[in-house]
């Protein structure tokens, strides 16, 4: 069951990867059209204003179509075969569901307690999805419907029908089944969802007033659940809705960013719910402190090697917010260290919130600069400076706490064990080439390098006959194997550039890094090749 939940959480992450660039572009456009920051250039009607307005509206594409993106993302991650066809089936079935709901509300809205004549948006509980006026079930509805379609696809896509019904095989059969399944589901949604919306509104009020305690608990859970893959279920309702604010913190923050940047009221007064998106600060300020602790507790003769390992993973964590390579390094060596890390992350977020820091800060430094600090600096420079000072203080705290614990309990972090020098570095693709052939081919195409990585991972897990399922999240290649005894030790995976391996029975997570989508594609291609 846990393995299925992890796969589901990893699949949900697929569309999330698109939000970072879209958020940066929205932020830049908002800054560029703010007269306080750029002067008369940003006056409405100028060429400058019109250009950036076009860019801004295009950048909203991802946020305005979150539901469709999650409908598409789930089949990509969870369909066992014919992923592209599964995506088509999910989109068609989801649109069918919304047409059913729309018509039911139009005909019997009063019976469901819904005023269909109200404009979509606001307090109406209605939304336009792909031009369909329907109930605003948000990403919850999208994920639920898409999950049903994935189930139907995995079970019935390859089912053989009688020859005279052959035209209905494959995707057509899945869509037919989905069509009839959506009728009762749409009816139940019309009855139940308005009541759920009322409950969500009550929950939003509770969470918004939970203050520092709520922010601490939320951030702690988001960090501590990373090893299980369940952290997706914690932050998704907050960042993308409907917890705290309808539509999610990210969308709400961007929609009101111009208003917030021009106001002189404290940001915490303007948007108290923004405390539930401060979890990215541990990536920006915590990662350097942890890296420094690793460096200064390593043996002097090993520090140069440790530094070569730490610089890339720390920069990745700070700039982009992808922390798994760094965090899993000490998770493997000492799980209590990871628990301390989660406590410090939660305490940092709670402290920042206490001092009035709010926003949309789930990523790294790039997100902090473009989506938070720069847009609001003109009227909220004091908050930004307080934010930086508190963050740097916590960098020092992370360093001191980790250094003390590593030395006190003699934790074998990289470079401390003189008998394990080979484990100091994270092996690169070039290292793999040197080991495999004794020489490198600098001119190989990226796809070939990914194939080489995939080949060594496939061999390390016991070959394709030992593989049941393949999936991935942001940095992990997630595998389900038939016989864990056939899986080689971590050194075999590191020879292919992996940062480590998480093992849980038949479930295996190979920490690949940001190249994992390309590696997974090559991995699946290799599994199809006949011997």
N, C-alpha and C positions, 0 to 999 in steps of 0.2 A: 504493500500500500504506500509506504513512504517513497519508494522508487517512482511510483506513478505520480504522486504529488510533486516530486522534484521535477519530473519531466514536464508536468503541466506548468509549473512555475517557470521553468526555463523557456517554454514555448511562449508564455506571456511576455517574455523579455524581448522577443523578436521585434515587435513594432516600437518598443521603447527606444531602441537604438536610433530611430529617426528623429526623436524629439530634440536632441542636443543641437544639431545644426539649425533646425527650424527655430529653436529658441534664441540662438545667437543672432540669426538674421532679423527676427522680430525686434530684438533688443537694439540692434544697430539702427534699424529703421526708425524706431521710436526716439532714440537719441538724436538722429539726424533731423527729425521734424519737431524737435523741442526748441522753441525760440529762446528759452532761457540759456540753452547751451550753445546754439549756433547762430543766434541773432536773427536778422531780417531774412537771411536765406531760407529760414524755415516758415516764413509767412505763407499762408494758404494761397495757392494760385501761382507761385513761382515754379520755374522748371525744376529746381532742386526739390521742392516740396512734392511736386507731382511724381517725380521719379521715385523718391523714397516711399511715397504712398503706394505706388504700384508694387514695389519690393515688399512692403509690409503686408499688403493683402495677399500676395503670393506666398509669403512665409507662414501665413495662418492656415495654409492648406492642411497641414498635419494635425493641428489642434482642432480644427473645425470638423475633421473627419475621423476622430479617434475611434469611434465605434467600428467603422469599416476597416480600419487598420488592424484592430484586434480580431475582427472576424477573419481577416486574411492571415494574420500571424499564427493563429493556433494550428490550422492545417499544415502550414509550412513546417512547424515543429513536431506535430503529433501524427500526421498521416503516415501509415506504414508504407504505402506505395502510391505512385502517381500524385505527388504533392500538388502539382499545378492544377490537376483536375479537381482535387479536393478543395482547393481555394475557390475555383469557379462554383462548385456545388454549395460551399458555405455562403458566398456572396448572394447567390440566387435565392437560397432558402431564407437568409436573413432579410432580404428585401421583401420576400413573400410574407414572412412573419409580420413585418411592419405594415404592409398593405392590409393584411387581415386586421391588425389592431386598429389601424386608421379607420377602416370601414365600420368596424364594430362600434368604435367611439362615436363616429358620425351618426350612426343609426340609433344607438342605445346609450349614448354618453351619460345621460342623467341617471340611468340605472346603476352605472358604475361610480357615480359621484364625480364625474369629470365634465367640465364645460368645454366642449369641443370648439365652441365659437370663439374662445379666447385666443389671443395671439400666442404663437409658440414662443417659449422662453420665459424668463422671469419666474413668477410664482405659479404659473399655469400648470406645470408638470408636463408640458408638451414640448416637442422639439421637431424641427425639420431634419430628417435624416435622408440624404439622397433625394431631396425634394418631397419626401413623404411626411405629412404632418401626423405624428404618432406620439405615443407615450415616451417620455425621456427615461429609458431604462439604463442609459449610460453604458459604460464598458461592461457592467455586470450582465446586462441583457445580451450584449454582443458576444461576450465570452461563453455565456450559457448556450446560446443558439449555435455558435460555432462548435462547441464541444459536442453537442448532439449530432451535428453533421459529421464531425470527425469519427464519432462512434459508428454512425451508419455507413460511412465510407469504408472504414477498416473492416466492417463485418460483411458488407454486401457489394462492394465495388466489383469484386472478381466473381460474383455468383453467376453461374451459368443458367440462363433462362431457356425455355423451349424455343426452337428455331423461329416459330411464327411470332414470338415476342422479342426476338433478338435486337430489334431497334431500341428497346428499352433497357438494354444491358448497360453496365458501367455507370457513368455519371448520370445518365438519364434515370436509371433505376434509383440511385441515391436521391436525386432531386424529387422524384415521384414520392418516395417514402417520406422525405422531408416535407413535401407539400401537405400531405395528409396529417403528419405529426404536428405541423404548425397550427392547424385549426384549433384543436383543444388547448394547445399551449398559449395561443393568442387570446383565447377566451379567458383562460385562467389568469393571464397577465392583466387583462382589463379589470378583472375582479380584485386581484391581490395587489398589484403594483401601486395603485393610489394609496393603499394603506401602508405599504412599505415606504413610500415617499414621505408620508407623515412621520413614520418612525425615524427615517433618515434625518428629517428636519430637526426632530427632538434630539437625536444623537449629535448632530452638528452643534446644537446649542450647548450640550453638555461638554463636548470636546473643546469648543471654543473658549469655555470658561474654566477648563481644567487647569489652565495656567502652567506653571513651571513643572508641576508633578506630571501632568499629561505629556508635556514635551519630553521629559526625562524617560518616562516609560516607553513612549513611542520610539525614541532614538535607540534606547537600549535593545528593544526587541528587533529593530531593523538591523542592528549590528550582530547581535548574538546568534541570530538565526541564519547568518550567511553560510556556515558550514553545511546546513541542512538543505539550503536552496529555498527555504520557506520565507525568506525575507521579502520576496516578490509580493507575497500575499499581505505583508504588513504595509509597505509603502505605496503599492498601486492604488488602493482606495483613497489614500490621502492626496497623493500627487496628481492622479488622474480622475479622481472623483469616485463616489459621491460623498465620502467622509469629509467633514469640516466645512467645505464649500461645494456647491453644485458645480460639476464640471471639473473639479480638482484644483489644487493650489496653482499648478503651472499655468493653466489656462486663465484663471482668475487674476493671477499676478500680472501676466502680460496684458490682459484686457484693461487693467487699471494702472499700468505702470506710468503712463503719462500723467495721470491724475495724481499718483503718489509722488512723482518726482517734482511736480509743481507746488505741492502742498508743503506748508511749513509745520504742520502738525506732526508729532512723532509717528514713525512708521508703525510702531506697535499699536498705536491708537487707531491708525487707518486700517491695519490688516493684522489683527491679533492672531488669526488662524495661520499666519505665515510662520509661526514657531514650529509647525509640524513639517517643515521642509528644511531643517537646518542640519540634517544628518551628513551632508556633504562636507561639513567643516572638519570632521575627523579625518577625511581624506587629505585635505589641504594642509592642516596643521599637525595632525597626528603622525602621518607617514614620515615626515622629516625627523621627528623626535625618535621614532622607533628605529629608523635607519642609523641615526647617530649612536643610539645605544648598542646596536649590533656592531658598528664599526669600533667603538671604544672598548667593547668587551672582547673583541677578537684578539688573538695573539698578535703581537707586533709584526712578526714575520709574515702573517697572513692578511694583514690589513689591506694591502694593495689589491689582493684578489677579492676580498670582501667588498671593497669599494667598487670594483668593476662590476660586481653583481648588483650592488645596491643602487647605483646611479640610475640605470635605465628603469628599474621597477619603481623607484621612488618618484622619478619624474613622471612616469605614467600615472601613478596614483595622484600626485599633486595636480598635474595639468588636466588630465581627462577624468579622474575620479574612479579609474579601474584599479581597485586595491587588492584583488585576490592574490596575485603573485607574491606580494609582500606579506599580506595577512596570513596566507596559508603556510608561509615559511615558518612562522612561529607557532601556528596552530598545530602543525605536525610535531614540532619539537616539544611544545608545552601547552596543552589546551588551557590551563589556568591563565597563561599570559593573554590568551585571546579573550577570556572573560574579563580580565582587568582592562583590556583595550575597549571592550564594549561599555564598561562602567565609565571610563574616561570620556568616551565619545558622547555618552548620554549627559555626563556632567558638563562638558563643553557646551552642548546645545542648550541645556537648561540655564547655564550661566549667561550665554549670549542673549537668550530670551529675557532673562531678568534685567539686562542692561538695554533692552529695547531693540535688539536685532531681530528682524524678521525678513522673509523674502522667499525666493525659490532657489534653494542651495543644495540640491541633491547631487550635483556633479563636482567637478574639480575647479581649479583656479580660473580656467577659461570661462566657465559658467559664472563664477563669482564676479569676475571683472565685467563681462558683457551683459549679464542679466540682472546684476544687482548694484555693484559699486559705482560704475560709470554712469548709468542712467539716473541714479538718485543723488549723486554726489553734490550737485549744486545747492540743494536745500537740506541735505542730510549728511553733510561731511563729518559732523561730530559722531554720528552713529557708525559711519564707515571706519573712522579712526579708532573708535572704541572696539569695534569688531576686530580690527587688525591687531591691536594691543592684546586683547584677551586671547586671540588665537595664538599669537607668538608666546604668550605666557604658558599656554597649554602645551605648546611644542616643547618647551623646557620641562614641564611637568612630565610629559610622556617620556622624555629622555631620562630624567632622574629616576622615575618609577621603574622603567624597564631595565635600566642599568643596574639598579639596586637588586631587583628580583633575579636578573640573570646571574649576577655575581653571588648573591645570597644562596640561591638554590642550585648553583652550578649548572645552569641550563645550557645545553650544547647548541647554542645558536651558531650560525655560520662562522667558521674560522677559529672556534674555541677548542675543538677537539683535534689535537695534533695528529691523530691517527686517521683522520678523515679529510685530508686535504682535497681529495677528489670531489667531495661534496660541497666545497666552498662556492664554486661558481655555478651559475645557471647556464647550461650548455646552449650554444647557439646553433643555427643551422649549419654554419661553416664547420663547427666542431663535429657535427654529424658527418659531413662530407669527408672530413679528414680521417675520421675513424672508419668510415665505410670503404673508401677507396684509396686513402693515403694521399690524395691530392684533391683540390677543389676545382670546380668549373665556375668561374665567376660570372660567366655569361648565360648561365641557365635561366630560363624564364621563371617568374614567380610561381606559376602553376606547377612546374616540375619540382620546385623546392617543397611546396605543400604536399605533393604526391610522395616525395621522399619521407617527409614526416609521417604522413598517413601510413605508409608502408611499414615503417618501423613500429608504429603503434599497433597496427594490425597483427604483426608478428608477435609483439610483446603480450597481446591478450590471448594468444593461442590460436590465431587464424580465424578466418571467416566462419568456420563451422562452430566456433565457440561464441559467436555473437548472436544475441536475440534482438536487441534494439539499439538504435543509434539516435542521439539527440545532442543538442548543445545549448548553452546559455551564452552569456557575454564572453566568457574566457574559458569555459570548461567543455571538453568533449565528454558527454555523458553516455556511458555504455552499460548495457545489461548483458552479462555473460552467462553461459550455461554452467560452466564449471570454473569457479574461482581458483581452483588449484592449478589450472593451466596458465594463469596470468603470472608473468615474470615480475621480478622485484622492481623497485622504483628506478634503479640505475638504467634499466633497459629503456624506460620511457624518457629519461633525461638525455639519453643518447640521441633522441629525436628532437630535442629542444624543449621538452616539457619541464615545467617548474616543479612538478610533483604529482602525486596521485592520491586521491581520497578513495578508500575502500570501505564498502558497507555491504557485506554479503556478496550477492550477485551484482550489486550496483557499483559501478566504477566511474570516477570522475578524473579525467586526465586534464591537468591545468595547462592549457596550451598557450593562452594569451589572446590578444585581439585578433590573431589570425585564425581563430577557431572555425568561423564559417567556411573559409576556403579549405581548411584541413578536413573538415567534416565532409565536404563535397567530394574531395579526392578519396577519402576513406570509403565512402559509399560506392564510388566508382570502382575501386579496387575489389570490393566485395562482389561485384557483378561479373568480374572477369573469370572466365573458365580456366581451370588449370591446364 
